[in-house]
């Protein structure tokens, strides 16, 4: 999972290159000891020093999100077998968001925000199908990883459980721009 933070010390008298990167790595290391933080720049035209953080690298995202790199994935039984892992990741992620809110999140972060918002982790789930579409707004040729190459994106997350389908649009800045709920009953189609 990738998170992008603006350098909070930039344009201040005490700015020192790498200071915020080291600080974030140290503080987030308490939540995930495999955290990686790298300096980057997401400015278009003007410099905007940022820190790109990669978290939960030791998590087997493939077992949780089998084809996330292709943009669409279906979980079905896999999420039920890994529900404890999902809940643990969601708890850690919520802690990060409350203590260190990032400027941008990737699609994995967006998915966790949406599933938490829908109460998926506290509800009874027998089957769940999830798909996500990434619509990049700003693409850059430079960058170290995925999120700083396309910091501005819209993630369209579809969550289907037996009785309902939810379609949620969330921007990489964590603003939910639309949320729709549909009954799967043929009577309400």
C-alpha positions as CSV (number, residue, x, y, z in Angstrom):
1,X,0.0,0.0,0.0
2,X,1.3,3.4,-0.9
3,X,0.6,6.7,0.8
4,X,1.8,10.1,-0.2
5,X,2.5,12.9,2.2
6,X,3.4,16.5,1.5
7,X,6.7,17.6,3.2
8,X,5.3,19.5,6.1
9,X,8.6,21.3,6.7
10,X,9.0,22.6,3.2
11,X,8.9,26.4,2.9
12,X,9.7,26.7,6.6
13,X,12.9,28.1,8.1
14,X,13.8,24.8,9.7
15,X,13.4,22.8,6.5
16,X,16.1,20.1,6.1
17,X,16.0,17.7,3.2
18,X,15.0,14.2,4.4
19,X,13.8,15.4,7.9
20,X,10.1,14.6,7.3
21,X,10.9,11.4,5.5
22,X,12.9,10.1,8.5
23,X,10.3,11.3,10.9
24,X,7.5,9.5,9.1
25,X,9.5,6.4,8.7
26,X,10.2,6.4,12.5
27,X,6.6,7.1,13.5
28,X,5.0,4.7,11.1
29,X,7.5,2.1,11.9
30,X,5.7,1.7,15.2
31,X,2.6,0.5,13.3
32,X,4.4,-1.4,10.5
33,X,8.1,-2.4,11.0
34,X,8.5,-3.0,7.3
35,X,7.6,0.6,6.4
36,X,9.6,2.3,3.6
37,X,9.7,6.0,3.0
38,X,11.2,7.8,0.0
39,X,11.5,11.4,-0.9
40,X,9.8,12.4,-4.1
41,X,8.3,15.4,-5.8
42,X,4.8,15.6,-7.2
43,X,4.8,19.2,-8.3
44,X,3.5,20.0,-11.8
45,X,5.5,22.9,-12.9
46,X,6.6,24.0,-9.4
47,X,8.3,21.8,-6.8
48,X,6.2,20.1,-4.3
49,X,8.5,17.9,-2.1
50,X,6.7,14.9,-0.8
51,X,7.3,11.6,0.9
52,X,6.1,8.4,-0.6
53,X,5.4,5.7,2.0
54,X,5.0,2.0,1.4
55,X,3.3,0.0,4.1
56,X,2.3,-3.5,4.8
57,X,4.9,-4.9,2.4
58,X,5.0,-8.2,4.4
59,X,1.3,-8.7,3.7
60,X,0.5,-11.1,1.0
61,X,-1.8,-8.8,-0.9
62,X,-2.1,-11.4,-3.6
63,X,-4.1,-13.6,-1.2
64,X,-6.2,-10.7,-0.2
65,X,-6.5,-8.9,-3.5
66,X,-5.6,-11.4,-6.2
67,X,-5.5,-9.2,-9.2
68,X,-5.3,-5.7,-7.8
69,X,-2.6,-4.8,-10.3
70,X,-4.9,-5.5,-13.2
71,X,-7.4,-3.0,-11.7
72,X,-10.2,-5.4,-11.2
73,X,-10.4,-8.2,-8.7
74,X,-13.1,-10.6,-7.3
75,X,-12.6,-11.9,-3.8
76,X,-15.5,-14.1,-3.0
77,X,-14.4,-16.9,-0.6
78,X,-10.9,-15.4,-0.3
79,X,-11.9,-12.5,1.8
80,X,-13.8,-14.8,4.2
81,X,-10.7,-17.0,4.6
82,X,-8.6,-13.9,5.3
83,X,-11.1,-11.8,7.2
84,X,-8.8,-11.7,10.3
85,X,-6.0,-10.3,8.1
86,X,-8.4,-7.8,6.6
87,X,-9.6,-6.6,10.0
88,X,-6.0,-6.3,11.3
89,X,-4.9,-4.3,8.3
90,X,-8.0,-2.1,8.5
91,X,-7.4,-1.4,12.2
92,X,-3.7,-0.4,11.5
93,X,-4.7,1.7,8.5
94,X,-7.4,3.6,10.6
95,X,-4.7,4.3,13.2
96,X,-2.4,5.7,10.5
97,X,-5.2,7.9,9.0
98,X,-6.1,9.3,12.4
99,X,-2.5,10.0,13.5
100,X,-0.8,10.7,10.1
101,X,-3.4,11.7,7.5
102,X,-1.8,11.4,4.0
103,X,-2.3,13.8,1.1
104,X,-3.1,10.8,-1.2
105,X,-3.8,7.1,-1.0
106,X,-3.6,4.3,-3.5
107,X,-6.3,1.9,-4.5
108,X,-5.6,-0.5,-1.6
109,X,-6.1,2.3,0.8
110,X,-9.2,3.4,-1.0
111,X,-10.6,-0.1,-0.7
112,X,-10.0,-0.2,3.0
113,X,-11.6,3.2,3.5
114,X,-14.7,2.1,1.5
115,X,-15.0,-1.3,3.2
116,X,-14.7,0.4,6.6
117,X,-17.3,3.1,5.6
118,X,-19.7,0.4,4.6
119,X,-19.3,-1.5,7.9
120,X,-18.1,-4.6,6.0
121,X,-15.6,-5.5,8.8
122,X,-18.3,-5.4,11.6
123,X,-21.1,-7.1,9.6
124,X,-21.9,-10.7,8.8
125,X,-20.4,-11.6,5.4
126,X,-21.0,-14.8,3.6
127,X,-20.0,-13.8,0.2
128,X,-18.3,-10.6,-1.0
129,X,-17.2,-9.6,-4.5
130,X,-15.2,-6.5,-4.9
131,X,-13.9,-4.7,-7.9
132,X,-12.0,-1.5,-8.3
133,X,-11.4,0.7,-11.3
134,X,-8.6,3.3,-11.2
135,X,-9.2,6.4,-13.2
136,X,-6.0,8.5,-13.2
137,X,-6.4,12.2,-13.5
138,X,-2.8,13.4,-13.5
139,X,-0.2,11.2,-14.9
140,X,3.5,12.0,-14.8
141,X,6.5,10.4,-16.5
142,X,8.6,10.8,-13.4
143,X,8.1,9.3,-10.0
144,X,9.5,6.5,-7.9
145,X,6.4,4.3,-7.6
146,X,2.8,4.2,-8.8
147,X,1.2,6.8,-6.5
148,X,3.7,9.6,-7.2
149,X,3.4,8.9,-11.0
150,X,-0.4,9.4,-10.7
151,X,-1.2,11.2,-7.5
152,X,-4.6,12.3,-8.5
153,X,-7.0,9.5,-9.3
154,X,-10.6,8.4,-8.8
155,X,-11.2,4.9,-7.5
156,X,-14.6,3.4,-8.3
157,X,-15.1,0.6,-5.8
158,X,-17.9,-1.9,-6.3
159,X,-18.8,-4.1,-3.3
160,X,-21.4,-6.8,-3.8
161,X,-22.9,-8.8,-1.0
162,X,-25.8,-11.2,-1.5
163,X,-28.6,-8.6,-0.8
164,X,-26.9,-5.4,-1.9
165,X,-24.4,-3.8,-4.3
166,X,-22.5,-0.6,-3.4
167,X,-20.8,1.6,-5.9
168,X,-18.5,4.2,-4.3
169,X,-16.3,6.8,-5.9
170,X,-13.4,7.9,-3.8
171,X,-10.6,10.2,-4.9
172,X,-7.0,9.6,-4.0
173,X,-7.3,12.5,-1.5
174,X,-9.9,10.3,0.4
175,X,-12.9,12.5,-0.6
176,X,-15.9,10.3,-1.3
177,X,-17.5,11.9,-4.4
178,X,-20.4,9.5,-4.8
179,X,-21.9,6.5,-3.0
180,X,-24.8,4.5,-4.3
181,X,-26.6,1.4,-2.9
182,X,-28.7,-1.0,-4.9
183,X,-30.8,-3.9,-3.8
184,X,-30.1,-7.2,-5.6
185,X,-33.7,-8.2,-5.3
186,X,-35.4,-8.6,-8.7
187,X,-38.5,-7.0,-7.1
188,X,-36.5,-3.7,-6.7
189,X,-34.7,-3.8,-10.0
